[in-house]
Amino acid sequence: MGLLSWMIIGFSVGWMTNFFFKRRCKLVRAGRMFAGVAGALTGGLLANILFYGGPINLDFAWQSFAVALACSVLLVIFSFVETRQRKYSY
């Protein structure tokens, strides 16, 4: 899986988070989308390095998909916890 597919995974996770947890603050919503994309890119690169020995593998791999999805979800959850503690205006 390449960079574009990881970005789509992260964008989807961020969008679904914003869909279920609606907030008025657009900065927080954009931050969650960015966190999803950043987590998916990090997880995908990490999976390719661990499983294939190189940073980019253009073939479809379930391991890369699973790790990208898990890292994206974890980073969005972390950003959700951080924004809840700071009392942004929603």
Stockholm file with secondary structure:
# STOCKHOLM 1.0

chainA/1-90         MGLLSWMIIGFSVGWMTNFFFKRRCKLVRAGRMFAGVAGALTGGLLANILFYGGPINLDFAWQSFAVALACSVLLVIFSFVETRQRKYSY
#=GR chainA/1-90 SS CCHHHHHHHHHHHHHHHHHHSCCSCHHHHHHHHHHHHHHHHHHHHHHHHHHHSSSCCCSCCHHHHHHHHHHHHHHHHHHHHHHHHTTCCC
#=GC SS_cons        CCHHHHHHHHHHHHHHHHHHSCCSCHHHHHHHHHHHHHHHHHHHHHHHHHHHSSSCCCSCCHHHHHHHHHHHHHHHHHHHHHHHHTTCCC
//
